[in-house]
């Protein structure tokens, strides 16, 4: 069972409880979002590969989204912010 399947099982167990107000469209107090955040942090810290690398991301690599005409700081009319 992968991490996402386990997360879905935990959420379904909460939703199936007849005494809980928590449902897919109702998350009082943020219980479900808190659980999702914990699973996400655990997955990132333990090498979960459910997050695609930028090369396989449908939005592309953010580093390739520049305008293509970036000039060096020496050509900046406001000067080099590091200088």
N, CA, C and O atoms as a Maestro MAE file, in Angstrom:
{
 s_m_m2io_version
 :::
 2.0.0
}

f_m_ct {
 s_m_title
 :::
 protein
 m_atom[332] {
  # First column is atom index #
  i_m_mmod_type
  r_m_x_coord
  r_m_y_coord
  r_m_z_coord
  i_m_residue_number
  s_m_chain_name
  s_m_pdb_residue_name
  s_m_pdb_atom_name
  i_m_atomic_number
  :::
  1 25 0.854 -1.169 0.000 1 A "UNK " " N  " 7
  2 3 0.000 0.000 0.000 1 A "UNK " " CA " 6
  3 2 0.902 1.235 0.000 1 A "UNK " " C  " 6
  4 15 1.773 1.373 0.859 1 A "UNK " " O  " 8
  5 25 0.690 2.127 -0.962 2 A "UNK " " N  " 7
  6 3 1.509 3.331 -0.997 2 A "UNK " " CA " 6
  7 2 0.920 4.398 -0.085 2 A "UNK " " C  " 6
  8 15 -0.158 4.221 0.482 2 A "UNK " " O  " 8
  9 25 1.630 5.491 0.047 3 A "UNK " " N  " 7
  10 3 1.247 6.543 0.968 3 A "UNK " " CA " 6
  11 2 -0.089 7.180 0.602 3 A "UNK " " C  " 6
  12 15 -0.891 7.474 1.488 3 A "UNK " " O  " 8
  13 25 -0.339 7.396 -0.675 4 A "UNK " " N  " 7
  14 3 -1.600 8.006 -1.096 4 A "UNK " " CA " 6
  15 2 -2.787 7.080 -0.828 4 A "UNK " " C  " 6
  16 15 -3.867 7.545 -0.464 4 A "UNK " " O  " 8
  17 25 -2.591 5.783 -1.007 5 A "UNK " " N  " 7
  18 3 -3.666 4.823 -0.700 5 A "UNK " " CA " 6
  19 2 -3.966 4.802 0.792 5 A "UNK " " C  " 6
  20 15 -5.124 4.719 1.203 5 A "UNK " " O  " 8
  21 25 -2.912 4.879 1.598 6 A "UNK " " N  " 7
  22 3 -3.101 4.913 3.042 6 A "UNK " " CA " 6
  23 2 -3.845 6.184 3.453 6 A "UNK " " C  " 6
  24 15 -4.739 6.134 4.298 6 A "UNK " " O  " 8
  25 25 -3.484 7.305 2.866 7 A "UNK " " N  " 7
  26 3 -4.187 8.560 3.148 7 A "UNK " " CA " 6
  27 2 -5.659 8.444 2.795 7 A "UNK " " C  " 6
  28 15 -6.518 8.849 3.578 7 A "UNK " " O  " 8
  29 25 -5.957 7.898 1.633 8 A "UNK " " N  " 7
  30 3 -7.359 7.716 1.231 8 A "UNK " " CA " 6
  31 2 -8.105 6.804 2.201 8 A "UNK " " C  " 6
  32 15 -9.273 7.044 2.505 8 A "UNK " " O  " 8
  33 25 -7.437 5.762 2.686 9 A "UNK " " N  " 7
  34 3 -8.074 4.848 3.647 9 A "UNK " " CA " 6
  35 2 -8.372 5.552 4.969 9 A "UNK " " C  " 6
  36 15 -9.432 5.343 5.560 9 A "UNK " " O  " 8
  37 25 -7.443 6.382 5.433 10 A "UNK " " N  " 7
  38 3 -7.655 7.126 6.677 10 A "UNK " " CA " 6
  39 2 -8.823 8.094 6.518 10 A "UNK " " C  " 6
  40 15 -9.701 8.163 7.377 10 A "UNK " " O  " 8
  41 25 -8.829 8.842 5.413 11 A "UNK " " N  " 7
  42 3 -9.929 9.787 5.187 11 A "UNK " " CA " 6
  43 2 -11.270 9.059 5.077 11 A "UNK " " C  " 6
  44 15 -12.273 9.523 5.619 11 A "UNK " " O  " 8
  45 25 -11.292 7.928 4.380 12 A "UNK " " N  " 7
  46 3 -12.547 7.176 4.235 12 A "UNK " " CA " 6
  47 2 -13.036 6.652 5.570 12 A "UNK " " C  " 6
  48 15 -14.241 6.625 5.820 12 A "UNK " " O  " 8
  49 25 -12.114 6.232 6.438 13 A "UNK " " N  " 7
  50 3 -12.516 5.763 7.764 13 A "UNK " " CA " 6
  51 2 -13.164 6.896 8.562 13 A "UNK " " C  " 6
  52 15 -14.125 6.671 9.298 13 A "UNK " " O  " 8
  53 25 -12.638 8.104 8.413 14 A "UNK " " N  " 7
  54 3 -13.243 9.257 9.090 14 A "UNK " " CA " 6
  55 2 -14.611 9.549 8.501 14 A "UNK " " C  " 6
  56 15 -15.571 9.762 9.242 14 A "UNK " " O  " 8
  57 25 -14.715 9.562 7.176 15 A "UNK " " N  " 7
  58 3 -15.989 9.852 6.517 15 A "UNK " " CA " 6
  59 2 -17.059 8.804 6.840 15 A "UNK " " C  " 6
  60 15 -18.240 9.136 6.945 15 A "UNK " " O  " 8
  61 25 -16.652 7.548 6.996 16 A "UNK " " N  " 7
  62 3 -17.602 6.466 7.243 16 A "UNK " " CA " 6
  63 2 -18.129 6.435 8.676 16 A "UNK " " C  " 6
  64 15 -19.127 5.769 8.951 16 A "UNK " " O  " 8
  65 25 -17.475 7.142 9.584 17 A "UNK " " N  " 7
  66 3 -17.917 7.164 10.968 17 A "UNK " " CA " 6
  67 2 -19.220 7.961 11.057 17 A "UNK " " C  " 6
  68 15 -19.240 9.139 10.699 17 A "UNK " " O  " 8
  69 25 -20.308 7.341 11.528 18 A "UNK " " N  " 7
  70 3 -21.605 8.040 11.559 18 A "UNK " " CA " 6
  71 2 -21.647 9.205 12.553 18 A "UNK " " C  " 6
  72 15 -22.549 10.039 12.480 18 A "UNK " " O  " 8
  73 25 -20.687 9.273 13.477 19 A "UNK " " N  " 7
  74 3 -20.689 10.333 14.490 19 A "UNK " " CA " 6
  75 2 -19.832 11.538 14.115 19 A "UNK " " C  " 6
  76 15 -19.749 12.494 14.886 19 A "UNK " " O  " 8
  77 25 -19.195 11.511 12.951 20 A "UNK " " N  " 7
  78 3 -18.304 12.614 12.589 20 A "UNK " " CA " 6
  79 2 -18.991 13.622 11.667 20 A "UNK " " C  " 6
  80 15 -19.758 13.238 10.784 20 A "UNK " " O  " 8
  81 25 -18.717 14.898 11.870 21 A "UNK " " N  " 7
  82 3 -19.239 15.902 10.941 21 A "UNK " " CA " 6
  83 2 -18.354 16.041 9.704 21 A "UNK " " C  " 6
  84 15 -18.719 16.728 8.750 21 A "UNK " " O  " 8
  85 25 -17.197 15.390 9.721 22 A "UNK " " N  " 7
  86 3 -16.228 15.518 8.626 22 A "UNK " " CA " 6
  87 2 -16.679 14.708 7.414 22 A "UNK " " C  " 6
  88 15 -16.883 13.496 7.491 22 A "UNK " " O  " 8
  89 25 -16.824 15.404 6.311 23 A "UNK " " N  " 7
  90 3 -17.198 14.798 5.033 23 A "UNK " " CA " 6
  91 2 -16.359 15.468 3.943 23 A "UNK " " C  " 6
  92 15 -15.741 16.500 4.203 23 A "UNK " " O  " 8
  93 25 -16.321 14.912 2.736 24 A "UNK " " N  " 7
  94 3 -15.486 15.503 1.687 24 A "UNK " " CA " 6
  95 2 -15.726 17.005 1.472 24 A "UNK " " C  " 6
  96 15 -14.788 17.734 1.148 24 A "UNK " " O  " 8
  97 25 -16.932 17.463 1.642 25 A "UNK " " N  " 7
  98 3 -17.214 18.888 1.435 25 A "UNK " " CA " 6
  99 2 -17.337 19.659 2.748 25 A "UNK " " C  " 6
  100 15 -17.701 20.835 2.738 25 A "UNK " " O  " 8
  101 25 -17.041 19.016 3.873 26 A "UNK " " N  " 7
  102 3 -17.189 19.649 5.180 26 A "UNK " " CA " 6
  103 2 -16.027 19.210 6.066 26 A "UNK " " C  " 6
  104 15 -15.941 18.044 6.453 26 A "UNK " " O  " 8
  105 25 -15.135 20.146 6.387 27 A "UNK " " N  " 7
  106 3 -13.950 19.829 7.177 27 A "UNK " " CA " 6
  107 2 -13.835 20.811 8.348 27 A "UNK " " C  " 6
  108 15 -12.928 21.643 8.372 27 A "UNK " " O  " 8
  109 25 -14.773 20.713 9.339 28 A "UNK " " N  " 7
  110 3 -14.709 21.652 10.460 28 A "UNK " " CA " 6
  111 2 -13.417 21.485 11.252 28 A "UNK " " C  " 6
  112 15 -13.005 20.375 11.592 28 A "UNK " " O  " 8
  113 25 -12.805 22.606 11.528 29 A "UNK " " N  " 7
  114 3 -11.563 22.568 12.296 29 A "UNK " " CA " 6
  115 2 -10.345 22.162 11.488 29 A "UNK " " C  " 6
  116 15 -9.233 22.186 12.015 29 A "UNK " " O  " 8
  117 25 -10.514 21.794 10.234 30 A "UNK " " N  " 7
  118 3 -9.382 21.451 9.383 30 A "UNK " " CA " 6
  119 2 -8.740 20.107 9.671 30 A "UNK " " C  " 6
  120 15 -7.554 19.924 9.400 30 A "UNK " " O  " 8
  121 25 -9.495 19.167 10.213 31 A "UNK " " N  " 7
  122 3 -8.941 17.839 10.523 31 A "UNK " " CA " 6
  123 2 -8.395 17.144 9.277 31 A "UNK " " C  " 6
  124 15 -7.261 16.665 9.274 31 A "UNK " " O  " 8
  125 25 -9.197 17.092 8.233 32 A "UNK " " N  " 7
  126 3 -8.787 16.374 7.020 32 A "UNK " " CA " 6
  127 2 -7.594 17.067 6.374 32 A "UNK " " C  " 6
  128 15 -6.643 16.402 5.962 32 A "UNK " " O  " 8
  129 25 -7.629 18.391 6.279 33 A "UNK " " N  " 7
  130 3 -6.496 19.093 5.670 33 A "UNK " " CA " 6
  131 2 -5.236 18.923 6.518 33 A "UNK " " C  " 6
  132 15 -4.136 18.841 5.973 33 A "UNK " " O  " 8
  133 25 -5.380 18.870 7.838 34 A "UNK " " N  " 7
  134 3 -4.230 18.614 8.706 34 A "UNK " " CA " 6
  135 2 -3.626 17.239 8.463 34 A "UNK " " C  " 6
  136 15 -2.405 17.086 8.420 34 A "UNK " " O  " 8
  137 25 -4.491 16.241 8.305 35 A "UNK " " N  " 7
  138 3 -4.012 14.883 8.013 35 A "UNK " " CA " 6
  139 2 -3.316 14.854 6.654 35 A "UNK " " C  " 6
  140 15 -2.263 14.234 6.508 35 A "UNK " " O  " 8
  141 25 -3.900 15.518 5.662 36 A "UNK " " N  " 7
  142 3 -3.277 15.569 4.333 36 A "UNK " " CA " 6
  143 2 -1.908 16.234 4.399 36 A "UNK " " C  " 6
  144 15 -0.969 15.782 3.744 36 A "UNK " " O  " 8
  145 25 -1.785 17.302 5.182 37 A "UNK " " N  " 7
  146 3 -0.491 17.972 5.333 37 A "UNK " " CA " 6
  147 2 0.538 17.068 5.993 37 A "UNK " " C  " 6
  148 15 1.697 17.036 5.578 37 A "UNK " " O  " 8
  149 25 0.120 16.328 7.027 38 A "UNK " " N  " 7
  150 3 1.050 15.402 7.686 38 A "UNK " " CA " 6
  151 2 1.542 14.329 6.728 38 A "UNK " " C  " 6
  152 15 2.731 14.011 6.695 38 A "UNK " " O  " 8
  153 25 0.621 13.775 5.948 39 A "UNK " " N  " 7
  154 3 1.022 12.753 4.987 39 A "UNK " " CA " 6
  155 2 1.959 13.344 3.938 39 A "UNK " " C  " 6
  156 15 2.929 12.704 3.533 39 A "UNK " " O  " 8
  157 25 1.665 14.563 3.504 40 A "UNK " " N  " 7
  158 3 2.519 15.210 2.511 40 A "UNK " " CA " 6
  159 2 3.912 15.464 3.036 40 A "UNK " " C  " 6
  160 15 4.893 15.231 2.330 40 A "UNK " " O  " 8
  161 25 4.018 15.945 4.280 41 A "UNK " " N  " 7
  162 3 5.322 16.188 4.883 41 A "UNK " " CA " 6
  163 2 6.086 14.889 5.063 41 A "UNK " " C  " 6
  164 15 7.285 14.827 4.792 41 A "UNK " " O  " 8
  165 25 5.398 13.850 5.518 42 A "UNK " " N  " 7
  166 3 6.054 12.560 5.706 42 A "UNK " " CA " 6
  167 2 6.579 12.032 4.377 42 A "UNK " " C  " 6
  168 15 7.700 11.529 4.298 42 A "UNK " " O  " 8
  169 25 5.755 12.152 3.328 43 A "UNK " " N  " 7
  170 3 6.169 11.670 2.014 43 A "UNK " " CA " 6
  171 2 7.375 12.407 1.487 43 A "UNK " " C  " 6
  172 15 8.278 11.788 0.925 43 A "UNK " " O  " 8
  173 25 7.412 13.722 1.656 44 A "UNK " " N  " 7
  174 3 8.546 14.503 1.182 44 A "UNK " " CA " 6
  175 2 9.809 14.163 1.956 44 A "UNK " " C  " 6
  176 15 10.891 14.066 1.377 44 A "UNK " " O  " 8
  177 25 9.673 13.982 3.276 45 A "UNK " " N  " 7
  178 3 10.835 13.696 4.115 45 A "UNK " " CA " 6
  179 2 11.360 12.282 3.931 45 A "UNK " " C  " 6
  180 15 12.501 11.996 4.294 45 A "UNK " " O  " 8
  181 25 10.554 11.401 3.378 46 A "UNK " " N  " 7
  182 3 10.959 10.004 3.252 46 A "UNK " " CA " 6
  183 2 11.065 9.547 1.802 46 A "UNK " " C  " 6
  184 15 11.016 8.351 1.517 46 A "UNK " " O  " 8
  185 25 11.207 10.485 0.906 47 A "UNK " " N  " 7
  186 3 11.469 10.141 -0.483 47 A "UNK " " CA " 6
  187 2 10.290 9.611 -1.253 47 A "UNK " " C  " 6
  188 15 10.479 8.879 -2.225 47 A "UNK " " O  " 8
  189 25 9.061 9.955 -0.853 48 A "UNK " " N  " 7
  190 3 7.892 9.523 -1.622 48 A "UNK " " CA " 6
  191 2 7.977 10.144 -3.008 48 A "UNK " " C  " 6
  192 15 8.143 11.357 -3.139 48 A "UNK " " O  " 8
  193 25 7.867 9.337 -4.021 49 A "UNK " " N  " 7
  194 3 8.016 9.801 -5.398 49 A "UNK " " CA " 6
  195 2 6.674 10.079 -6.069 49 A "UNK " " C  " 6
  196 15 6.578 10.062 -7.296 49 A "UNK " " O  " 8
  197 25 5.624 10.337 -5.260 50 A "UNK " " N  " 7
  198 3 4.334 10.629 -5.864 50 A "UNK " " CA " 6
  199 2 4.316 12.020 -6.491 50 A "UNK " " C  " 6
  200 15 3.449 12.321 -7.311 50 A "UNK " " O  " 8
  201 25 5.276 12.871 -6.105 51 A "UNK " " N  " 7
  202 3 5.398 14.180 -6.724 51 A "UNK " " CA " 6
  203 2 6.319 14.029 -7.924 51 A "UNK " " C  " 6
  204 15 7.453 13.568 -7.799 51 A "UNK " " O  " 8
  205 25 5.817 14.423 -9.085 52 A "UNK " " N  " 7
  206 3 6.591 14.256 -10.305 52 A "UNK " " CA " 6
  207 2 7.761 15.220 -10.370 52 A "UNK " " C  " 6
  208 15 7.650 16.355 -9.905 52 A "UNK " " O  " 8
  209 25 8.882 14.793 -10.938 53 A "UNK " " N  " 7
  210 3 9.971 15.736 -11.165 53 A "UNK " " CA " 6
  211 2 9.549 16.752 -12.218 53 A "UNK " " C  " 6
  212 15 8.628 16.498 -12.994 53 A "UNK " " O  " 8
  213 25 10.212 17.888 -12.248 54 A "UNK " " N  " 7
  214 3 9.807 18.947 -13.169 54 A "UNK " " CA " 6
  215 2 9.849 18.490 -14.624 54 A "UNK " " C  " 6
  216 15 9.099 19.006 -15.453 54 A "UNK " " O  " 8
  217 25 10.707 17.538 -14.941 55 A "UNK " " N  " 7
  218 3 10.782 17.053 -16.322 55 A "UNK " " CA " 6
  219 2 9.518 16.312 -16.748 55 A "UNK " " C  " 6
  220 15 9.241 16.193 -17.941 55 A "UNK " " O  " 8
  221 25 8.740 15.808 -15.766 56 A "UNK " " N  " 7
  222 3 7.498 15.091 -16.070 56 A "UNK " " CA " 6
  223 2 6.267 15.882 -15.658 56 A "UNK " " C  " 6
  224 15 5.140 15.412 -15.814 56 A "UNK " " O  " 8
  225 25 6.483 17.095 -15.127 57 A "UNK " " N  " 7
  226 3 5.382 17.939 -14.675 57 A "UNK " " CA " 6
  227 2 4.660 18.523 -15.882 57 A "UNK " " C  " 6
  228 15 5.286 19.047 -16.803 57 A "UNK " " O  " 8
  229 25 3.330 18.424 -15.862 58 A "UNK " " N  " 7
  230 3 2.557 18.906 -17.008 58 A "UNK " " CA " 6
  231 2 2.671 20.417 -17.186 58 A "UNK " " C  " 6
  232 15 2.384 20.933 -18.266 58 A "UNK " " O  " 8
  233 25 3.087 21.133 -16.136 59 A "UNK " " N  " 7
  234 3 3.272 22.575 -16.249 59 A "UNK " " CA " 6
  235 2 4.684 22.939 -16.697 59 A "UNK " " C  " 6
  236 15 4.971 24.106 -16.967 59 A "UNK " " O  " 8
  237 25 5.549 21.965 -16.774 60 A "UNK " " N  " 7
  238 3 6.911 22.214 -17.219 60 A "UNK " " CA " 6
  239 2 7.828 22.625 -16.087 60 A "UNK " " C  " 6
  240 15 7.418 22.710 -14.929 60 A "UNK " " O  " 8
  241 25 9.050 22.873 -16.434 61 A "UNK " " N  " 7
  242 3 10.083 23.259 -15.486 61 A "UNK " " CA " 6
  243 2 10.009 24.765 -15.265 61 A "UNK " " C  " 6
  244 15 10.156 25.523 -16.223 61 A "UNK " " O  " 8
  245 25 9.782 25.231 -14.019 62 A "UNK " " N  " 7
  246 3 9.695 26.663 -13.776 62 A "UNK " " CA " 6
  247 2 10.943 27.415 -14.234 62 A "UNK " " C  " 6
  248 15 10.855 28.592 -14.585 62 A "UNK " " O  " 8
  249 25 12.093 26.762 -14.236 63 A "UNK " " N  " 7
  250 3 13.316 27.430 -14.671 63 A "UNK " " CA " 6
  251 2 13.286 27.743 -16.161 63 A "UNK " " C  " 6
  252 15 14.021 28.616 -16.623 63 A "UNK " " O  " 8
  253 25 12.450 27.044 -16.914 64 A "UNK " " N  " 7
  254 3 12.366 27.284 -18.352 64 A "UNK " " CA " 6
  255 2 11.275 28.278 -18.719 64 A "UNK " " C  " 6
  256 15 11.025 28.502 -19.903 64 A "UNK " " O  " 8
  257 25 10.621 28.875 -17.734 65 A "UNK " " N  " 7
  258 3 9.494 29.743 -18.020 65 A "UNK " " CA " 6
  259 2 9.869 31.216 -18.063 65 A "UNK " " C  " 6
  260 15 8.989 32.071 -18.160 65 A "UNK " " O  " 8
  261 25 11.157 31.529 -17.994 66 A "UNK " " N  " 7
  262 3 11.602 32.915 -18.062 66 A "UNK " " CA " 6
  263 2 11.389 33.497 -19.446 66 A "UNK " " C  " 6
  264 15 11.037 32.790 -20.390 66 A "UNK " " O  " 8
  265 25 11.608 34.786 -19.545 67 A "UNK " " N  " 7
  266 3 11.354 35.467 -20.816 67 A "UNK " " CA " 6
  267 2 12.450 35.200 -21.837 67 A "UNK " " C  " 6
  268 15 12.256 35.445 -23.028 67 A "UNK " " O  " 8
  269 25 13.598 34.700 -21.389 68 A "UNK " " N  " 7
  270 3 14.672 34.397 -22.332 68 A "UNK " " CA " 6
  271 2 15.581 35.578 -22.592 68 A "UNK " " C  " 6
  272 15 16.611 35.416 -23.247 68 A "UNK " " O  " 8
  273 25 15.241 36.764 -22.102 69 A "UNK " " N  " 7
  274 3 16.089 37.927 -22.340 69 A "UNK " " CA " 6
  275 2 16.646 38.477 -21.034 69 A "UNK " " C  " 6
  276 15 16.735 39.693 -20.867 69 A "UNK " " O  " 8
  277 25 17.019 37.613 -20.120 70 A "UNK " " N  " 7
  278 3 17.580 38.035 -18.849 70 A "UNK " " CA " 6
  279 2 19.026 38.457 -19.089 70 A "UNK " " C  " 6
  280 15 19.822 37.727 -19.678 70 A "UNK " " O  " 8
  281 25 19.333 39.644 -18.618 71 A "UNK " " N  " 7
  282 3 20.684 40.182 -18.802 71 A "UNK " " CA " 6
  283 2 21.460 40.084 -17.504 71 A "UNK " " C  " 6
  284 15 20.859 39.987 -16.434 71 A "UNK " " O  " 8
  285 25 22.783 40.107 -17.576 72 A "UNK " " N  " 7
  286 3 23.579 40.056 -16.356 72 A "UNK " " CA " 6
  287 2 23.416 41.345 -15.546 72 A "UNK " " C  " 6
  288 15 23.014 42.376 -16.086 72 A "UNK " " O  " 8
  289 25 23.727 41.280 -14.263 73 A "UNK " " N  " 7
  290 3 23.580 42.438 -13.379 73 A "UNK " " CA " 6
  291 2 24.418 43.623 -13.852 73 A "UNK " " C  " 6
  292 15 24.047 44.773 -13.618 73 A "UNK " " O  " 8
  293 25 25.539 43.356 -14.510 74 A "UNK " " N  " 7
  294 3 26.391 44.463 -14.974 74 A "UNK " " CA " 6
  295 2 25.694 45.323 -16.011 74 A "UNK " " C  " 6
  296 15 26.088 46.471 -16.217 74 A "UNK " " O  " 8
  297 25 24.666 44.801 -16.670 75 A "UNK " " N  " 7
  298 3 23.917 45.559 -17.659 75 A "UNK " " CA " 6
  299 2 22.608 46.127 -17.096 75 A "UNK " " C  " 6
  300 15 21.814 46.708 -17.835 75 A "UNK " " O  " 8
  301 25 22.390 45.961 -15.819 76 A "UNK " " N  " 7
  302 3 21.174 46.462 -15.176 76 A "UNK " " CA " 6
  303 2 21.318 47.968 -14.935 76 A "UNK " " C  " 6
  304 15 22.289 48.398 -14.312 76 A "UNK " " O  " 8
  305 25 20.363 48.777 -15.421 77 A "UNK " " N  " 7
  306 3 20.495 50.222 -15.215 77 A "UNK " " CA " 6
  307 2 20.421 50.649 -13.752 77 A "UNK " " C  " 6
  308 15 20.868 51.742 -13.404 77 A "UNK " " O  " 8
  309 25 19.862 49.797 -12.893 78 A "UNK " " N  " 7
  310 3 19.796 50.123 -11.464 78 A "UNK " " CA " 6
  311 2 21.008 49.614 -10.699 78 A "UNK " " C  " 6
  312 15 21.110 49.824 -9.490 78 A "UNK " " O  " 8
  313 25 21.916 48.957 -11.378 79 A "UNK " " N  " 7
  314 3 23.113 48.450 -10.753 79 A "UNK " " CA " 6
  315 2 22.962 47.044 -10.225 79 A "UNK " " C  " 6
  316 15 21.878 46.462 -10.271 79 A "UNK " " O  " 8
  317 25 24.041 46.510 -9.730 80 A "UNK " " N  " 7
  318 3 24.068 45.158 -9.210 80 A "UNK " " CA " 6
  319 2 23.613 45.171 -7.752 80 A "UNK " " C  " 6
  320 15 24.266 45.800 -6.919 80 A "UNK " " O  " 8
  321 25 22.501 44.486 -7.416 81 A "UNK " " N  " 7
  322 3 22.041 44.521 -6.016 81 A "UNK " " CA " 6
  323 2 23.038 43.872 -5.058 81 A "UNK " " C  " 6
  324 15 22.982 44.104 -3.850 81 A "UNK " " O  " 8
  325 25 23.938 43.071 -5.587 82 A "UNK " " N  " 7
  326 3 24.937 42.432 -4.718 82 A "UNK " " CA " 6
  327 2 26.170 43.298 -4.509 82 A "UNK " " C  " 6
  328 15 27.052 42.955 -3.722 82 A "UNK " " O  " 8
  329 25 26.229 44.431 -5.224 83 A "UNK " " N  " 7
  330 3 27.443 45.252 -5.171 83 A "UNK " " CA " 6
  331 2 27.429 46.374 -4.240 83 A "UNK " " C  " 6
  332 15 28.414 47.106 -4.142 83 A "UNK " " O  " 8
  :::
 }
 m_bond[331] {
  # First column is bond index #
  i_m_from
  i_m_to
  i_m_order
  :::
  1 1 2 1
  2 2 3 1
  3 3 4 2
  4 3 5 1
  5 5 6 1
  6 6 7 1
  7 7 8 2
  8 7 9 1
  9 9 10 1
  10 10 11 1
  11 11 12 2
  12 11 13 1
  13 13 14 1
  14 14 15 1
  15 15 16 2
  16 15 17 1
  17 17 18 1
  18 18 19 1
  19 19 20 2
  20 19 21 1
  21 21 22 1
  22 22 23 1
  23 23 24 2
  24 23 25 1
  25 25 26 1
  26 26 27 1
  27 27 28 2
  28 27 29 1
  29 29 30 1
  30 30 31 1
  31 31 32 2
  32 31 33 1
  33 33 34 1
  34 34 35 1
  35 35 36 2
  36 35 37 1
  37 37 38 1
  38 38 39 1
  39 39 40 2
  40 39 41 1
  41 41 42 1
  42 42 43 1
  43 43 44 2
  44 43 45 1
  45 45 46 1
  46 46 47 1
  47 47 48 2
  48 47 49 1
  49 49 50 1
  50 50 51 1
  51 51 52 2
  52 51 53 1
  53 53 54 1
  54 54 55 1
  55 55 56 2
  56 55 57 1
  57 57 58 1
  58 58 59 1
  59 59 60 2
  60 59 61 1
  61 61 62 1
  62 62 63 1
  63 63 64 2
  64 63 65 1
  65 65 66 1
  66 66 67 1
  67 67 68 2
  68 67 69 1
  69 69 70 1
  70 70 71 1
  71 71 72 2
  72 71 73 1
  73 73 74 1
  74 74 75 1
  75 75 76 2
  76 75 77 1
  77 77 78 1
  78 78 79 1
  79 79 80 2
  80 79 81 1
  81 81 82 1
  82 82 83 1
  83 83 84 2
  84 83 85 1
  85 85 86 1
  86 86 87 1
  87 87 88 2
  88 87 89 1
  89 89 90 1
  90 90 91 1
  91 91 92 2
  92 91 93 1
  93 93 94 1
  94 94 95 1
  95 95 96 2
  96 95 97 1
  97 97 98 1
  98 98 99 1
  99 99 100 2
  100 99 101 1
  101 101 102 1
  102 102 103 1
  103 103 104 2
  104 103 105 1
  105 105 106 1
  106 106 107 1
  107 107 108 2
  108 107 109 1
  109 109 110 1
  110 110 111 1
  111 111 112 2
  112 111 113 1
  113 113 114 1
  114 114 115 1
  115 115 116 2
  116 115 117 1
  117 117 118 1
  118 118 119 1
  119 119 120 2
  120 119 121 1
  121 121 122 1
  122 122 123 1
  123 123 124 2
  124 123 125 1
  125 125 126 1
  126 126 127 1
  127 127 128 2
  128 127 129 1
  129 129 130 1
  130 130 131 1
  131 131 132 2
  132 131 133 1
  133 133 134 1
  134 134 135 1
  135 135 136 2
  136 135 137 1
  137 137 138 1
  138 138 139 1
  139 139 140 2
  140 139 141 1
  141 141 142 1
  142 142 143 1
  143 143 144 2
  144 143 145 1
  145 145 146 1
  146 146 147 1
  147 147 148 2
  148 147 149 1
  149 149 150 1
  150 150 151 1
  151 151 152 2
  152 151 153 1
  153 153 154 1
  154 154 155 1
  155 155 156 2
  156 155 157 1
  157 157 158 1
  158 158 159 1
  159 159 160 2
  160 159 161 1
  161 161 162 1
  162 162 163 1
  163 163 164 2
  164 163 165 1
  165 165 166 1
  166 166 167 1
  167 167 168 2
  168 167 169 1
  169 169 170 1
  170 170 171 1
  171 171 172 2
  172 171 173 1
  173 173 174 1
  174 174 175 1
  175 175 176 2
  176 175 177 1
  177 177 178 1
  178 178 179 1
  179 179 180 2
  180 179 181 1
  181 181 182 1
  182 182 183 1
  183 183 184 2
  184 183 185 1
  185 185 186 1
  186 186 187 1
  187 187 188 2
  188 187 189 1
  189 189 190 1
  190 190 191 1
  191 191 192 2
  192 191 193 1
  193 193 194 1
  194 194 195 1
  195 195 196 2
  196 195 197 1
  197 197 198 1
  198 198 199 1
  199 199 200 2
  200 199 201 1
  201 201 202 1
  202 202 203 1
  203 203 204 2
  204 203 205 1
  205 205 206 1
  206 206 207 1
  207 207 208 2
  208 207 209 1
  209 209 210 1
  210 210 211 1
  211 211 212 2
  212 211 213 1
  213 213 214 1
  214 214 215 1
  215 215 216 2
  216 215 217 1
  217 217 218 1
  218 218 219 1
  219 219 220 2
  220 219 221 1
  221 221 222 1
  222 222 223 1
  223 223 224 2
  224 223 225 1
  225 225 226 1
  226 226 227 1
  227 227 228 2
  228 227 229 1
  229 229 230 1
  230 230 231 1
  231 231 232 2
  232 231 233 1
  233 233 234 1
  234 234 235 1
  235 235 236 2
  236 235 237 1
  237 237 238 1
  238 238 239 1
  239 239 240 2
  240 239 241 1
  241 241 242 1
  242 242 243 1
  243 243 244 2
  244 243 245 1
  245 245 246 1
  246 246 247 1
  247 247 248 2
  248 247 249 1
  249 249 250 1
  250 250 251 1
  251 251 252 2
  252 251 253 1
  253 253 254 1
  254 254 255 1
  255 255 256 2
  256 255 257 1
  257 257 258 1
  258 258 259 1
  259 259 260 2
  260 259 261 1
  261 261 262 1
  262 262 263 1
  263 263 264 2
  264 263 265 1
  265 265 266 1
  266 266 267 1
  267 267 268 2
  268 267 269 1
  269 269 270 1
  270 270 271 1
  271 271 272 2
  272 271 273 1
  273 273 274 1
  274 274 275 1
  275 275 276 2
  276 275 277 1
  277 277 278 1
  278 278 279 1
  279 279 280 2
  280 279 281 1
  281 281 282 1
  282 282 283 1
  283 283 284 2
  284 283 285 1
  285 285 286 1
  286 286 287 1
  287 287 288 2
  288 287 289 1
  289 289 290 1
  290 290 291 1
  291 291 292 2
  292 291 293 1
  293 293 294 1
  294 294 295 1
  295 295 296 2
  296 295 297 1
  297 297 298 1
  298 298 299 1
  299 299 300 2
  300 299 301 1
  301 301 302 1
  302 302 303 1
  303 303 304 2
  304 303 305 1
  305 305 306 1
  306 306 307 1
  307 307 308 2
  308 307 309 1
  309 309 310 1
  310 310 311 1
  311 311 312 2
  312 311 313 1
  313 313 314 1
  314 314 315 1
  315 315 316 2
  316 315 317 1
  317 317 318 1
  318 318 319 1
  319 319 320 2
  320 319 321 1
  321 321 322 1
  322 322 323 1
  323 323 324 2
  324 323 325 1
  325 325 326 1
  326 326 327 1
  327 327 328 2
  328 327 329 1
  329 329 330 1
  330 330 331 1
  331 331 332 2
  :::
 }
}
